[in-house]
């Protein structure tokens, strides 16, 4: 078997990029609420409950919500990462119930990143 080059890895990454975030033909948006101990202590559970309640209230069927552990930025919790299909993910920080409602309204429903709550846009990558 031939050795893979950096260029091979970049090509493979691009081919499968969409599948790693939001599957084609599936949900339009994936929201990950970071629920490590630090996030829960900072209020991530309330953020998650508010998010799920608002999604249900609005009847949104193309948004999936998932959780993860600590993202490594404990002082910025509660945090959530929003991944809209074919767009760079956005990591939102220091969230509360009102902020997640605004993110749902402006970013998810209207397509505008809420920059004042955003820490970073894009992925960490080794390639």
C-alpha positions in Angstrom: 0.0 0.0 0.0 1.5 3.4 -1.0 2.1 6.0 1.7 -0.3 8.9 1.9 1.0 12.4 1.4 -0.1 15.6 3.0 -1.9 16.4 -0.3 -3.7 13.1 -0.2 -4.9 13.8 3.3 -6.1 17.3 2.4 -8.0 15.9 -0.6 -9.6 13.2 1.6 -10.5 15.8 4.2 -12.3 18.0 1.7 -14.2 15.1 0.2 -15.6 14.1 3.5 -15.9 17.5 5.2 -19.7 17.8 4.9 -20.2 14.3 6.3 -18.3 15.2 9.4 -20.5 18.2 10.3 -24.0 17.9 8.9 -24.9 15.0 6.7 -26.1 15.7 3.1 -29.8 15.4 2.9 -30.2 15.4 6.6 -30.3 18.3 9.0 -29.5 21.8 7.8 -28.0 22.8 11.2 -26.2 20.9 14.0 -25.9 22.6 17.4 -23.5 21.1 20.0 -24.0 22.3 23.5 -20.8 21.7 25.5 -21.9 19.9 28.7 -18.7 19.1 30.6 -18.8 19.6 34.3 -17.6 23.2 33.9 -20.3 23.9 31.4 -23.1 22.4 33.5 -21.9 24.4 36.5 -21.9 27.6 34.5 -25.5 27.0 33.2 -25.3 24.8 30.1 -28.2 22.7 31.2 -30.5 25.8 31.2 -29.1 26.8 27.8 -29.8 23.3 26.4 -33.4 23.2 27.9 -34.1 26.7 26.4 -32.7 25.7 23.0 -34.7 22.5 22.8 -37.9 24.3 24.0 -37.5 27.0 21.3 -36.7 24.5 18.5 -39.9 22.6 19.5 -42.0 25.8 19.8 -40.9 27.0 16.4 -41.4 23.6 14.8 -37.9 23.4 13.4 -37.3 20.0 11.9 -34.0 20.6 10.2 -32.0 21.3 13.3 -30.3 18.6 15.4 -28.9 19.2 18.8 -26.2 17.2 20.4 -23.9 17.5 23.4 -20.1 17.1 24.0 -17.8 17.2 26.9 -15.6 20.1 27.9 -14.2 22.1 25.0 -11.2 23.2 27.1 -12.2 26.8 27.7 -13.8 26.6 31.1 -13.8 30.3 31.7 -16.0 30.8 28.5 -18.8 28.4 29.5 -21.6 27.8 28.7 -20.6 27.3 25.1 -22.3 26.0 22.0 -21.0 25.3 18.5 -23.3 26.0 15.5 -22.6 24.2 12.3 -24.7 25.2 9.3 -24.4 23.0 6.2 -21.6 24.1 3.9 -20.5 27.0 6.3 -17.7 27.3 8.8 -18.8 26.3 12.4 -19.2 29.1 14.9 -18.3 28.7 18.6 -20.5 30.8 20.9 -19.4 31.5 24.5 -20.7 32.8 27.8 -24.3 31.9 26.9 -27.5 32.2 28.8 -31.1 31.6 27.9 -31.6 34.9 26.1 -28.4 34.6 24.1 -29.2 31.1 22.8 -32.7 32.4 21.8 -31.1 35.2 19.9 -28.6 32.8 18.2 -31.5 30.6 17.1 -33.3 33.6 15.7 -30.5 35.4 14.0 -28.0 32.7 13.1 -30.2 29.7 12.5 -33.3 31.3 11.2 -31.8 34.4 9.5 -28.3 33.2 8.5 -26.5 36.0 10.4 -23.7 35.1 12.9 -24.2 36.9 16.2 -20.7 38.2 16.4 -20.9 39.7 19.9 -21.3 36.2 21.4 -19.0 34.4 18.9 -15.5 33.4 20.0 -14.3 31.9 16.8 -15.4 30.8 13.3 -13.9 27.8 11.7 -12.2 24.5 12.6 -9.0 23.6 14.3 -7.0 21.5 11.9 -3.7 19.7 11.8 -3.5 19.9 8.0 
